[in-house]
Amino acid sequence: MGILLVNLGTPDSPHPKDVRRYLKEFLWDPRVVEVPRPFWWLVLNLIILNIRPRRSAKAYARIWTGQGSPLAVISTRQRAALQAALSRSVPVALGMRYGRPSIAEALAELRRAAVHRILVLPLYPQYSATTTASIFDAVSAELRHWRHLPELRFVNRYHLQRAYVEALANSVREHWERHGQGDCLVMSFHGIPQAYAAAGDPYPDECAATAGRLAHVLGLADRAWRLTFQSRMGRQQWLRPYTDRSLAALPGQGVKRVQVICPGFAADCLETLDEIALENREVFLQAGGEDYEYIPCLNDRPDHIHALADLVKQHTQGWNED
């Protein structure tokens, strides 16, 4: 038995050439952009990939570390920590949906370990076709080339798992213990186009369920927290309320000190470290806010790794029996 741990991915470097390669793979995924391919090929290759890589490269450069991409570094630590939490006879391989190490490379690693049963664990607590289903597509595409297929199980979601929500609550409580409680806790999730939700994607409902459960566990009054959605692109309507506009409005509602957490991200990355921790901080302060605090993702916190290990044990029941 082996575990395939998967996250979104990251460019190899913050240079425009590497960012362009990464964005091309990401934005060409039909799960991410549901637009007819011939038209989208023209838009992507003739417009977007000639403009966006330079802008995104500057953002990546702001968060890049001496060890590399934060997402890659943290994901590597998560893999090692999960491996330590499980039996050494259960290998854990890390794959990225886009970029490296690829899902194909991670599956090959498990095959070399003579694994015949694989649990795929996407690091997306809330299910969406744009993320979780896209990983299923990539795994299936790779396994089409295998003669001897492994038994396969797939974790679709864990948005209400007790250990995951408790880890989120612990991270907030620890922040409060060090810095005090703010006027409002904003829970910002990555957005998707509203049309995807209207077509049946359960993602917004699962985000709302996570946010509501976290607020309940923390004992927050309704006025003391907000659910918002970030990272929209293009001109179409995305899930609302938007994080940046919500933060701009809060000072006018009497909120001078805000704390922001991103429960849908398993590891800090461009969208949390740059968009939330830097860009949206300026939005709030320029709107009249006085204190803006970002609460990091769960990353490789022990309680987060414990939650992931519990998921593995739950979804592999019976696999250790021949």
C-alpha positions in Angstrom: 0.0 0.0 0.0 1.2 3.5 -0.8 0.0 7.1 -0.6 0.0 9.6 -3.4 0.0 13.1 -1.8 -1.0 15.8 -4.4 -1.1 19.6 -4.4 -1.5 22.1 -7.1 2.1 22.8 -8.1 4.5 25.6 -8.6 7.0 27.0 -11.2 10.6 25.8 -11.0 11.7 29.3 -10.5 10.3 32.9 -10.4 11.7 33.6 -13.8 9.1 34.5 -16.5 10.2 31.5 -18.7 9.5 29.0 -15.9 6.3 30.8 -14.9 5.1 30.7 -18.4 5.7 27.0 -18.7 3.8 26.4 -15.5 0.9 28.7 -16.4 0.5 27.1 -19.8 0.0 23.7 -18.2 -2.3 25.0 -15.5 -4.5 27.2 -17.7 -4.8 24.6 -20.5 -6.5 22.2 -18.1 -10.1 21.9 -19.3 -11.2 21.4 -15.7 -9.8 24.9 -14.9 -11.0 26.8 -17.9 -14.2 25.4 -19.4 -13.9 27.2 -22.7 -14.0 25.5 -26.2 -10.4 24.5 -26.9 -9.8 26.2 -30.3 -10.9 29.6 -29.1 -9.1 29.1 -25.7 -5.9 28.1 -27.5 -5.8 31.4 -29.3 -6.6 33.5 -26.2 -4.1 31.6 -24.0 -1.2 31.5 -26.4 -1.6 34.8 -28.2 -2.7 37.0 -25.3 -2.5 35.6 -21.8 0.9 33.8 -22.0 2.4 36.9 -23.5 1.3 39.1 -20.7 0.7 37.3 -17.4 4.0 35.4 -16.9 6.0 38.6 -16.4 3.4 39.9 -13.9 3.1 36.6 -12.1 6.9 36.2 -12.0 7.2 39.4 -10.0 4.7 38.1 -7.5 6.6 34.8 -7.2 9.8 36.7 -6.7 8.4 38.5 -3.7 7.7 35.2 -1.9 10.5 33.0 -3.2 12.9 31.7 -0.5 16.5 30.5 -0.5 15.2 26.9 -0.5 12.8 27.6 -3.5 9.1 27.9 -3.8 7.3 28.0 -0.5 4.6 25.5 -1.7 7.3 23.1 -2.9 9.3 23.4 0.3 6.3 23.0 2.6 4.8 20.1 0.5 8.1 18.3 0.9 8.0 18.7 4.6 4.4 17.5 4.7 5.3 14.4 2.8 8.2 13.6 5.2 6.0 14.3 8.2 3.2 12.1 7.0 5.7 9.4 6.2 7.0 9.6 9.8 3.4 9.4 11.1 2.6 6.3 9.1 4.3 2.9 9.0 7.6 2.8 7.1 6.0 0.0 5.1 3.6 2.5 3.6 5.5 4.8 1.2 4.3 8.3 0.7 5.1 9.9 -2.7 4.5 13.6 -3.5 3.2 14.7 -6.9 2.0 18.1 -8.2 -0.9 18.5 -10.6 1.1 21.0 -12.6 4.9 21.3 -12.6 7.3 19.0 -10.8 7.4 16.5 -9.3 4.6 15.4 -11.6 1.9 12.9 -10.7 3.4 10.5 -13.3 6.8 10.7 -11.5 5.1 10.1 -8.1 3.2 7.1 -9.4 6.4 5.7 -10.9 8.1 6.1 -7.5 5.3 4.0 -5.9 5.5 1.4 -8.6 9.3 1.1 -8.0 8.3 0.4 -4.3 6.2 -2.5 -5.5 3.0 -0.9 -4.3 -0.2 -2.5 -5.6 -2.7 -0.4 -3.6 -2.6 3.4 -3.8 -4.6 5.9 -1.9 -4.7 9.3 -3.7 -4.9 12.1 -1.2 -5.4 15.6 -2.8 -4.6 18.4 -0.4 -7.9 20.1 -1.1 -10.3 19.9 1.8 -13.2 21.2 -0.2 -14.1 19.3 -3.5 -14.1 21.1 -6.8 -14.0 19.8 -10.3 -11.3 22.4 -10.9 -9.0 20.8 -8.4 -9.9 17.4 -7.0 -11.4 16.1 -10.2 -8.5 17.4 -12.2 -6.2 15.3 -10.1 -8.4 12.2 -10.8 -8.1 13.0 -14.5 -4.3 13.2 -14.3 -4.0 9.9 -12.3 -6.3 8.1 -14.7 -4.4 9.4 -17.7 -1.1 8.1 -16.3 -2.5 4.7 -15.3 -3.8 4.2 -18.8 -0.2 3.4 -19.7 0.2 0.8 -17.0 -0.3 -2.9 -17.8 -0.6 -4.0 -14.2 -3.0 -1.5 -12.5 -3.0 -1.0 -8.8 -6.1 -1.0 -6.6 -7.1 2.6 -6.2 -8.9 4.7 -3.6 -9.4 8.4 -3.8 -10.1 11.0 -1.1 -12.7 13.4 -2.6 -13.0 15.8 0.3 -12.4 16.3 4.1 -14.0 19.7 4.6 -15.7 18.7 7.8 -13.2 16.2 9.2 -13.0 16.8 12.9 -9.2 16.7 13.1 -8.8 19.2 10.2 -11.3 21.7 11.6 -9.7 21.4 15.1 -6.2 22.0 13.5 -7.6 25.2 11.9 -9.1 26.2 15.3 -5.9 25.5 17.1 -4.0 27.8 14.6 -6.4 30.6 15.3 -6.3 30.2 19.1 -2.6 30.1 19.1 -2.5 33.4 17.1 -5.0 34.9 19.5 -2.8 33.8 22.4 0.2 35.6 20.9 -1.4 38.7 19.5 -4.9 39.0 20.9 -8.2 38.6 19.1 -9.1 41.0 16.3 -12.5 42.6 15.5 -13.2 40.1 12.7 -11.9 36.8 11.4 -12.0 36.7 7.6 -12.0 33.1 6.2 -10.8 33.5 2.6 -11.2 30.5 0.1 -10.0 30.3 -3.5 -12.8 31.2 -5.8 -14.2 29.5 -8.9 -16.5 31.0 -11.6 -20.1 31.3 -10.5 -21.1 29.4 -13.6 -19.2 26.3 -12.3 -21.2 26.4 -9.1 -24.5 26.8 -11.0 -23.6 23.8 -13.1 -23.4 21.7 -9.9 -19.9 22.1 -8.4 -20.4 21.6 -4.6 -17.4 23.7 -3.7 -19.1 26.9 -2.4 -21.4 24.8 -0.1 -18.4 22.9 1.3 -16.5 26.2 1.9 -19.5 27.5 3.7 -19.7 24.3 5.8 -16.1 24.5 6.8 -16.3 28.2 7.7 -19.5 27.7 9.7 -18.0 24.8 11.6 -14.8 26.7 12.3 -16.7 29.7 13.6 -18.8 27.4 15.8 -15.7 25.6 17.3 -14.2 29.0 18.0 -17.4 30.3 19.5 -17.6 33.3 17.1 -20.7 35.5 16.9 -22.0 36.0 13.4 -20.6 39.6 13.3 -17.1 38.4 14.2 -16.4 36.4 11.1 -16.8 36.6 7.3 -16.6 34.0 4.5 -15.0 35.4 1.3 -13.5 34.2 -2.0 -10.2 35.3 -3.5 -8.0 34.9 -6.7 -10.6 35.6 -9.3 -9.5 36.2 -12.9 -11.1 37.3 -16.1 -14.3 39.3 -16.5 -16.9 36.6 -15.6 -18.6 36.6 -12.2 -16.8 34.4 -9.6 -18.1 33.3 -6.2 -19.0 36.2 -3.9 -18.3 38.0 -1.7 -14.9 38.8 -3.0 -12.1 39.0 -0.4 -10.5 42.2 -1.6 -13.8 44.1 -1.8 -14.9 42.7 1.6 -11.7 43.9 3.2 -12.1 47.3 1.6 -15.6 47.6 3.1 -14.8 46.4 6.6 -13.3 49.6 8.0 -16.5 51.5 7.1 -18.3 48.9 9.1 -16.3 49.6 12.2 -13.7 46.8 11.8 -10.3 48.3 12.5 -8.4 45.1 13.2 -8.8 42.1 11.0 -7.3 38.7 11.0 -7.4 36.5 7.8 -7.1 32.8 7.5 -7.2 30.6 4.3 -8.8 27.3 5.4 -8.9 25.8 1.8 -5.2 26.0 1.3 -3.2 23.1 2.9 0.1 24.9 2.4 1.2 28.5 2.0 1.7 29.6 -1.6 1.5 32.5 -4.0 -2.2 33.0 -3.3 -1.8 33.2 0.5 1.7 34.8 0.9 1.4 37.4 -1.8 -2.2 38.0 -2.6 -3.6 37.7 1.0 -0.6 38.6 3.3 0.7 41.4 1.1 -1.7 42.7 -1.5 -4.9 42.5 0.6 -3.1 44.0 3.6 -2.7 47.2 1.5 -6.3 47.1 0.5 -7.5 47.0 4.1 -5.1 49.6 5.4 -5.7 52.0 2.5 -9.5 51.7 3.2 -8.9 52.9 6.8 -8.1 49.7 8.6 -5.5 49.9 11.4 -4.2 46.4 11.9 -4.1 43.5 9.4 -2.9 40.0 10.4 -2.5 36.9 8.3 -2.8 33.5 10.0 -0.6 31.0 8.1 -1.9 27.9 6.5 -1.7 24.6 8.4 1.4 23.6 6.5 3.3 20.9 8.4 1.9 21.6 11.9 1.7 18.4 13.9 -2.1 18.6 14.2 -2.4 19.0 10.5 -0.2 15.9 9.8 -2.3 14.1 12.4 -5.5 15.0 10.5 -3.9 13.7 7.2 -2.8 10.5 8.9 -6.3 10.0 10.2 -7.6 10.4 6.6 -5.2 7.7 5.4 -6.2 5.3 8.1 -9.9 5.9 7.5 -9.7 5.4 3.7 -7.3 2.4 3.8 -9.3 0.2 6.2 -9.1 -3.4 5.2 -6.1 -2.9 2.8 -3.7 -4.3 5.3 -5.7 -7.6 5.2 -5.0 -10.1 2.4 
